[in-house]
Amino acid sequence: MVLDDLGAENSTDWAKEKIYEVIDSRYRDKKPIIITTNLSLEQLKVKMAGDDGVYRTYDRIIEMCTPLEIKGKARRVETAKSKQQLLKELLGG
């Protein structure tokens, strides 16, 4: 299973509970999971905290996953710059 862009979802109680259920189910069944996020580990920890301040979800993620930071230019920003340049050329500017 792949959870893409974890932390970008709305921080509703319902969303937090569903994310916890999915991650906990994978954890208990010892099934693999890949998680992508734009958040730092500390930001993710804060985002995943329950209303009681306990980091159940984050703790499971850290145990199950090996954090790997990917650095580089934002692909979407570079694509937008290319499109803007093309538009300037097409408009004669």
C-alpha positions, 0 to 999 in steps of 0.5 A, spaced: 500 500 500 502 507 498 499 513 502 501 519 498 502 526 501 500 524 508 499 530 512 495 534 506 488 531 508 484 535 512 485 535 520 478 532 522 477 527 527 474 522 522 480 523 517 485 522 523 481 516 525 481 513 518 488 514 517 490 511 524 485 505 522 489 504 516 496 504 518 494 500 525 491 495 520 497 494 516 502 494 522 498 489 526 498 484 520 505 486 518 504 488 511 508 493 508 506 500 507 510 506 503 508 513 505 510 520 502 509 526 505 512 533 504 512 534 511 518 534 516 518 528 521 517 533 526 511 536 522 508 529 521 509 527 528 505 534 530 500 532 525 498 525 527 498 527 534 491 525 537 486 529 541 490 526 547 497 528 545 499 521 544 503 519 537 500 512 536 499 513 528 506 516 528 509 511 532 507 506 528 509 509 522 516 510 524 517 503 526 514 500 520 518 505 515 525 507 514 525 515 513 528 517 506 529 524 505 529 526 497 531 533 496 531 537 489 527 542 485 520 541 485 518 538 479 511 542 479 515 549 479 520 547 474 514 545 469 510 551 471 516 556 469 517 552 462 510 553 461 511 561 462 517 561 458 513 558 452 507 562 453 512 568 453 515 566 446 508 565 443 506 571 445 512 575 442 515 577 449 
